[in-house]
Amino acid sequence: MATDHFRNEEELFELEDVFDEYRKGHLQPLSETTLELQRWLADYSSSYYIAQRLKRKPQIARKLRRLKVRLTQLQDIGGCRIIVAKNRDVDRLQIFIEEQVAKHGAFQVERITDYREKGRDDTGYRALHMILKRDGFSLELQIRSGVQHYWAEFIERTSVIYGYHLKESEGDPNVIQYFKRLSDAFYDIEGGRQLPSSAKLEIDGLRVNALKIIEQSERHQVLDSYVNEGIIKTLIEKEANIGKGLNNWIIVFDWNSGSFVSWDIVGRSPDDAIRAYVENEKNFPSEEGFEVVLIGSSEVSTVRRTHSHYFGIESQDSVLESLDASIAGFVRKIDLDISARHILLCLYRKHYWGTKAVSRETLKNHFCQNVFTFDESLMALIEKALVIDDGGLSLNLSMKKVVESYVSLS
């Protein structure tokens, strides 16, 4: 959609109006589909995270140029993402959704593309994609395991720091090759297969080479900021005042500083949401390092899981991890969220082990007052037997090595 593709600015503005209207048409059927999936998933026995988004204008423009297709041929302008724990859960969820579609017929499954076994040839991306049809609009449902999602968010984060869209095959082939091999390794490990030492050495060699390329890139940005998790606590309170239902959120992220410019509810009406979306896209152009996203969620706290590349950019040194660190990262970070690790770290630093315990109230209201998902995260720690709740809270001495491995990643 670059201006040099059109005769004059007037023609460009007319086409942008058509584009905005066409994109807006996807929001209502997308929201209805997301809500339908949530209702169905109430009977689903495993944990999951779900959110929806409308594709960003720069993404759409790049895809149109790359594929040389018409706007109406794109099938992922409206998209929904579901993250489940394991790869086998992706299979279970696919069958579950197909059964529900056959039973209720609210929308149709038009096509299923499974990228999990081989990964996409160009990047190694892995996920299951279902193209759904509702009210004449095509919508894309992505289903990923926690490991597949970790890889996808990792490459997104690196893309911004590198300055090239790696998932769209932009950038040096050596950097892309690193992510392809890392994806293969993750797939094997998730499937219970041991990696030979030679494969680890190869991937770490690719990592070192990729890091040098990224550091030498003219577009390279050094990001060492860490997003204040307290923003979600504020948004949860705002969400509670509005009431239950799927809300549309506009987030504006500044990749130059690694921080949020704004994040606010823009209403459930497609007209209001698109109006705010377009206005923010104009005010915060992508060429200047801003990213404007329209996300729909019934529980805003889950956005940290479904769009985690906006969170936790801790240091430039960890952009491209060693393979062992990456493996430890997805094993630990996927099954324990940052709030749980914060609780662990607090108990560890204050030496609450075994018989030396602290009350739940003291831990929650004094030591961990900024942990907004305290109760949920603490329960996860107790279920994993990392924390003992015996009238007071303390770390489990018999799990000392495991606790220390989590704390080392915090």
C-alpha positions as CSV (number, residue, x, y, z in Angstrom):
1,M,0.0,0.0,0.0
2,A,2.9,2.3,-0.6
3,T,2.1,5.7,-2.2
4,D,4.2,5.0,-5.3
5,H,1.8,2.2,-6.3
6,F,-1.0,4.7,-6.9
7,R,-1.6,7.6,-9.3
8,N,-2.1,10.2,-6.6
9,E,-2.8,10.6,-2.9
10,E,-6.6,10.9,-3.5
11,E,-6.7,7.4,-5.0
12,L,-4.6,6.1,-2.1
13,F,-7.0,7.6,0.5
14,E,-10.0,6.2,-1.3
15,L,-8.5,2.7,-1.3
16,E,-7.5,3.0,2.3
17,D,-11.2,3.7,3.1
18,V,-12.2,0.6,1.2
19,F,-9.4,-1.3,3.1
20,D,-10.6,-0.1,6.5
21,E,-14.2,-1.0,5.8
22,Y,-13.3,-4.5,4.5
23,R,-11.1,-5.1,7.6
24,K,-13.9,-3.9,9.9
25,G,-16.3,-6.4,8.4
26,H,-14.2,-9.2,9.9
27,L,-14.5,-8.0,13.5
28,Q,-18.2,-9.0,14.2
29,P,-17.9,-12.6,12.8
30,L,-14.5,-12.9,14.5
31,S,-15.9,-11.8,17.9
32,E,-18.9,-14.1,17.6
33,T,-16.6,-17.0,16.7
34,T,-14.2,-16.4,19.6
35,L,-17.2,-16.2,22.0
36,E,-18.6,-19.4,20.5
37,L,-15.2,-21.2,21.0
38,Q,-15.1,-20.0,24.6
39,R,-18.5,-21.4,25.3
40,W,-17.5,-24.7,23.9
41,L,-14.2,-24.7,25.7
42,A,-16.1,-24.4,29.0
43,D,-16.6,-28.2,28.6
44,Y,-13.0,-28.8,27.6
45,S,-11.0,-30.5,30.3
46,S,-7.6,-29.0,29.8
47,S,-6.2,-25.5,30.4
48,Y,-6.0,-23.0,27.5
49,Y,-5.5,-19.3,26.6
50,I,-7.5,-17.6,23.9
51,A,-7.5,-14.2,22.3
52,Q,-8.3,-12.7,18.9
53,R,-6.8,-10.0,16.7
54,L,-7.4,-8.1,13.5
55,K,-4.3,-8.2,11.3
56,R,-2.3,-5.0,11.3
57,K,-2.2,-2.8,8.2
58,P,1.6,-3.1,7.7
59,Q,1.4,-6.9,7.9
60,I,-1.4,-7.0,5.4
61,A,0.4,-4.7,3.0
62,R,3.6,-6.8,3.2
63,K,1.7,-10.0,2.6
64,L,-0.1,-8.6,-0.4
65,R,3.2,-7.6,-1.9
66,R,4.9,-10.9,-1.0
67,L,2.1,-13.2,-2.3
68,K,0.9,-10.9,-5.1
69,V,-2.7,-11.5,-4.3
70,R,-5.8,-9.4,-3.8
71,L,-7.0,-8.3,-0.4
72,T,-10.1,-10.5,-0.7
73,Q,-7.9,-13.5,-1.1
74,L,-6.3,-13.2,2.3
75,Q,-7.8,-15.6,4.9
76,D,-6.2,-14.4,8.1
77,I,-7.3,-10.7,8.4
78,G,-9.4,-11.9,11.4
79,G,-7.5,-14.3,13.5
80,C,-8.0,-16.2,16.8
81,R,-5.2,-17.9,18.8
82,I,-5.6,-20.7,21.3
83,I,-2.6,-21.9,23.3
84,V,-2.7,-25.3,25.0
85,A,-0.1,-27.1,27.1
86,K,1.3,-29.9,24.9
87,N,1.4,-30.9,21.2
88,R,-1.0,-33.8,21.9
89,D,-3.5,-31.3,23.3
90,V,-3.5,-29.6,19.9
91,D,-4.8,-32.8,18.4
92,R,-7.4,-33.2,21.1
93,L,-8.6,-29.6,20.6
94,Q,-8.8,-30.0,16.8
95,I,-11.1,-33.0,17.2
96,F,-13.1,-31.3,19.9
97,I,-13.7,-28.2,17.7
98,E,-14.6,-30.3,14.7
99,E,-17.2,-32.2,16.8
100,Q,-18.7,-29.0,18.1
101,V,-18.9,-27.5,14.6
102,A,-20.7,-30.6,13.4
103,K,-23.1,-30.4,16.3
104,H,-23.8,-26.7,16.3
105,G,-23.0,-25.5,12.8
106,A,-22.3,-21.9,13.8
107,F,-19.5,-21.7,11.3
108,Q,-17.7,-24.1,8.9
109,V,-14.2,-25.5,8.9
110,E,-13.0,-24.7,5.4
111,R,-9.5,-26.0,5.5
112,I,-6.9,-27.3,8.0
113,T,-3.2,-26.9,7.5
114,D,-0.9,-28.7,10.0
115,Y,2.6,-27.1,10.1
116,R,3.7,-29.1,13.2
117,E,5.5,-32.2,11.9
118,K,7.8,-30.5,9.3
119,G,7.5,-26.8,10.1
120,R,7.1,-24.2,7.4
121,D,9.9,-24.6,4.8
122,D,10.8,-21.0,5.0
123,T,11.1,-20.4,8.8
124,G,10.4,-23.6,10.7
125,Y,7.1,-22.1,12.2
126,R,4.9,-24.8,13.8
127,A,1.2,-24.6,14.6
128,L,-2.1,-26.0,13.5
129,H,-4.2,-23.6,11.4
130,M,-7.9,-24.0,10.8
131,I,-9.6,-21.7,8.3
132,L,-13.1,-21.0,9.4
133,K,-16.0,-19.5,7.4
134,R,-18.6,-17.4,9.0
135,D,-21.0,-15.0,7.3
136,G,-19.0,-15.0,4.1
137,F,-15.7,-14.1,5.9
138,S,-12.7,-16.3,6.2
139,L,-11.1,-16.4,9.7
140,E,-7.9,-18.1,10.8
141,L,-7.7,-20.1,14.0
142,Q,-4.2,-20.9,15.2
143,I,-3.7,-23.6,17.8
144,R,-0.3,-23.9,19.3
145,S,1.3,-25.9,22.1
146,G,3.2,-24.0,24.8
147,V,6.5,-24.9,23.2
148,Q,5.4,-23.9,19.7
149,H,4.1,-20.6,21.1
150,Y,7.4,-20.0,22.9
151,W,9.3,-20.3,19.7
152,A,6.9,-18.1,17.8
153,E,7.1,-15.3,20.4
154,F,10.9,-15.7,20.5
155,I,11.3,-15.1,16.8
156,E,8.8,-12.2,16.9
157,R,10.9,-10.5,19.7
158,T,14.1,-11.1,17.9
159,S,12.7,-9.7,14.6
160,V,12.0,-6.4,16.2
161,I,15.5,-6.1,17.7
162,Y,17.1,-7.3,14.5
163,G,14.9,-5.0,12.3
164,Y,13.7,-7.7,9.9
165,H,10.5,-9.7,9.8
166,L,12.0,-13.2,10.2
167,K,8.7,-15.0,10.2
168,E,8.2,-13.5,6.7
169,S,11.6,-14.8,5.6
170,E,13.2,-11.3,5.7
171,G,16.8,-11.0,6.9
172,D,20.0,-13.0,6.6
173,P,19.4,-16.7,5.8
174,N,21.8,-17.6,8.5
175,V,19.6,-16.0,11.2
176,I,16.6,-17.8,9.7
177,Q,18.5,-21.1,9.6
178,Y,19.1,-20.8,13.4
179,F,15.4,-20.5,14.1
180,K,14.6,-23.3,11.8
181,R,17.0,-25.7,13.5
182,L,15.9,-24.4,16.9
183,S,12.3,-25.2,15.9
184,D,13.3,-28.7,14.8
185,A,15.1,-29.3,18.2
186,F,12.1,-28.1,20.2
187,Y,9.8,-30.4,18.2
188,D,12.1,-33.4,18.9
189,I,12.4,-32.6,22.6
190,E,8.6,-32.0,22.9
191,G,8.1,-35.5,21.3
192,G,10.4,-37.1,23.9
193,R,13.4,-37.5,21.6
194,Q,16.9,-36.8,22.8
195,L,19.1,-34.5,20.8
196,P,22.6,-35.7,20.0
197,S,25.5,-33.6,21.1
198,S,26.4,-32.9,17.5
199,A,23.0,-31.2,16.9
200,K,23.4,-29.1,20.1
201,L,26.8,-27.9,18.9
202,E,25.5,-27.1,15.4
203,I,22.6,-25.0,16.8
204,D,24.8,-23.2,19.2
205,G,27.2,-22.4,16.4
206,L,24.3,-21.0,14.4
207,R,23.2,-19.0,17.4
208,V,26.7,-17.4,17.8
209,N,26.8,-16.5,14.1
210,A,23.2,-15.2,14.1
211,L,23.9,-12.9,17.0
212,K,26.9,-11.4,15.3
213,I,24.7,-10.7,12.2
214,I,22.0,-9.1,14.3
215,E,24.5,-6.9,16.2
216,Q,26.0,-5.7,12.9
217,S,22.6,-4.9,11.3
218,E,22.0,-1.2,10.5
219,R,18.4,-1.7,11.8
220,H,19.6,-3.3,15.1
221,Q,17.9,-1.9,18.2
222,V,19.2,-2.4,21.7
223,L,16.3,-3.1,24.0
224,D,17.1,-3.6,27.7
225,S,13.8,-2.5,29.2
226,Y,11.4,-4.7,31.1
227,V,7.7,-4.0,30.9
228,N,6.1,-3.3,34.2
229,E,3.7,-6.1,34.9
230,G,1.6,-3.8,37.1
231,I,-0.1,-2.5,33.9
232,I,-2.1,-5.7,33.7
233,K,-3.4,-5.3,37.3
234,T,-4.7,-1.8,36.3
235,L,-6.4,-3.2,33.2
236,I,-7.9,-6.1,35.1
237,E,-9.6,-3.6,37.4
238,K,-10.8,-1.5,34.4
239,E,-12.1,-4.7,32.8
240,A,-14.0,-5.6,36.0
241,N,-15.8,-2.3,36.0
242,I,-17.1,-2.9,32.5
243,G,-18.4,-6.3,33.1
244,K,-18.1,-9.7,31.5
245,G,-17.9,-10.2,27.8
246,L,-15.4,-9.9,25.0
247,N,-13.8,-6.5,25.0
248,N,-11.7,-4.9,22.3
249,W,-8.4,-3.4,23.4
250,I,-6.1,-1.1,21.4
251,I,-2.4,-1.5,22.4
252,V,0.3,0.8,21.1
253,F,3.8,-0.5,21.7
254,D,7.0,1.4,21.1
255,W,9.8,-1.0,20.0
256,N,12.3,1.8,20.2
257,S,12.1,1.8,24.0
258,G,10.4,-1.5,24.6
259,S,7.5,0.1,26.4
260,F,3.7,0.6,26.0
261,V,2.6,4.0,24.8
262,S,-1.1,3.2,25.6
263,W,-3.4,0.3,26.2
264,D,-7.1,0.9,26.6
265,I,-10.6,-0.6,26.0
266,V,-12.2,0.8,22.9
267,G,-15.6,-0.8,23.2
268,R,-17.3,-3.8,21.8
269,S,-18.8,-2.1,18.8
270,P,-16.9,-2.9,15.5
271,D,-17.4,0.7,14.4
272,D,-15.9,2.1,17.5
273,A,-13.1,-0.4,17.6
274,I,-12.1,0.2,13.9
275,R,-12.3,3.9,14.3
276,A,-9.9,3.8,17.2
277,Y,-7.7,1.3,15.4
278,V,-7.3,3.4,12.2
279,E,-6.8,6.6,14.2
280,N,-4.0,5.0,16.3
281,E,-2.4,3.6,13.2
282,K,-2.2,7.1,11.7
283,N,-0.9,8.7,15.0
284,F,1.7,5.9,15.6
285,P,3.2,4.9,12.2
286,S,5.0,1.5,12.0
287,E,7.8,3.2,10.1
288,E,8.7,5.0,13.3
289,G,8.9,1.8,15.3
290,F,5.4,1.7,16.7
291,E,3.1,-1.3,16.7
292,V,-0.7,-0.8,17.0
293,V,-2.7,-3.9,17.7
294,L,-6.4,-4.5,18.1
295,I,-6.9,-7.5,20.5
296,G,-10.1,-9.0,21.6
297,S,-10.2,-10.9,24.9
298,S,-12.7,-11.8,27.6
299,E,-9.9,-11.8,30.2
300,V,-7.2,-9.2,29.5
301,S,-4.7,-11.0,31.8
302,T,-4.4,-13.8,29.2
303,V,-2.9,-11.4,26.7
304,R,0.4,-11.9,28.5
305,R,0.2,-15.5,27.4
306,T,-1.2,-15.1,23.9
307,H,1.0,-12.1,22.9
308,S,3.9,-12.6,25.3
309,H,6.6,-11.0,23.0
310,Y,5.4,-7.6,24.4
311,F,6.5,-8.7,27.9
312,G,9.7,-9.7,29.5
313,I,12.4,-8.3,27.2
314,E,15.0,-8.4,30.0
315,S,18.3,-7.8,28.2
316,Q,20.0,-7.8,24.9
317,D,22.2,-10.7,26.1
318,S,19.2,-13.1,26.2
319,V,17.9,-12.3,22.7
320,L,19.5,-15.4,21.3
321,E,20.0,-17.9,24.0
322,S,22.2,-21.0,24.0
323,L,20.2,-24.2,23.1
324,D,20.4,-25.5,26.7
325,A,19.1,-22.1,28.0
326,S,16.3,-22.2,25.4
327,I,15.3,-25.7,26.4
328,A,15.3,-24.7,30.1
329,G,13.4,-21.6,29.1
330,F,10.5,-23.2,27.4
331,V,10.3,-26.1,29.9
332,R,10.3,-23.7,32.9
333,K,8.7,-20.5,31.5
334,I,5.8,-22.2,29.9
335,D,4.7,-24.3,32.9
336,L,5.3,-21.5,35.5
337,D,4.4,-17.9,34.8
338,I,6.4,-14.9,35.8
339,S,4.2,-14.3,38.8
340,A,4.8,-17.8,40.2
341,R,8.5,-17.4,39.7
342,H,8.4,-14.0,41.5
343,I,6.8,-15.8,44.5
344,L,9.4,-18.5,44.4
345,L,12.2,-15.9,44.3
346,C,10.7,-14.0,47.2
347,L,10.5,-17.1,49.4
348,Y,14.0,-18.1,48.3
349,R,15.6,-14.8,49.1
350,K,14.0,-14.7,52.5
351,H,15.0,-18.3,53.2
352,Y,11.5,-19.6,53.9
353,W,12.4,-23.4,53.7
354,G,10.8,-26.3,55.5
355,T,9.7,-25.3,59.0
356,K,10.5,-21.6,58.6
357,A,7.2,-20.3,57.1
358,V,5.4,-17.1,56.3
359,S,1.7,-16.4,56.4
360,R,-0.2,-16.2,53.1
361,E,-1.4,-12.7,54.1
362,T,2.1,-11.4,54.7
363,L,3.5,-12.9,51.5
364,K,0.6,-11.6,49.4
365,N,0.1,-8.1,50.9
366,H,3.7,-7.2,51.8
367,F,6.4,-9.2,50.0
368,C,4.4,-9.9,46.8
369,Q,2.0,-7.0,46.7
370,N,2.8,-6.4,43.0
371,V,2.0,-9.9,41.9
372,F,-1.4,-9.5,40.4
373,T,-2.2,-13.2,39.9
374,F,-0.9,-14.2,43.4
375,D,-3.6,-16.7,44.3
376,E,-3.6,-18.5,41.0
377,S,0.2,-18.6,40.8
378,L,0.6,-19.7,44.4
379,M,-1.9,-22.6,43.7
380,A,0.3,-23.7,40.7
381,L,3.4,-23.8,43.0
382,I,1.5,-25.8,45.6
383,E,0.2,-28.2,43.0
384,K,3.8,-28.8,41.8
385,A,4.9,-29.4,45.4
386,L,7.4,-26.5,45.2
387,V,5.6,-24.7,48.0
388,I,4.2,-26.3,51.1
389,D,1.0,-24.9,52.7
390,D,0.9,-26.2,56.2
391,G,-0.6,-23.3,58.2
392,G,2.1,-21.2,56.6
393,L,4.0,-21.1,53.3
394,S,7.5,-22.4,52.8
395,L,9.6,-23.9,50.1
396,N,9.8,-27.7,49.9
397,L,13.3,-28.8,50.9
398,S,12.9,-32.1,49.0
399,M,12.5,-30.0,45.8
400,K,15.5,-27.7,46.5
401,K,17.3,-28.3,43.1
402,V,14.1,-27.8,41.1
403,V,13.3,-24.6,43.0
404,E,16.8,-23.3,42.4
405,S,16.5,-24.1,38.7
406,Y,13.3,-22.0,38.4
407,V,14.9,-19.2,40.5
408,S,17.9,-19.0,38.2
409,L,15.6,-18.1,35.3
410,S,13.8,-15.3,37.2
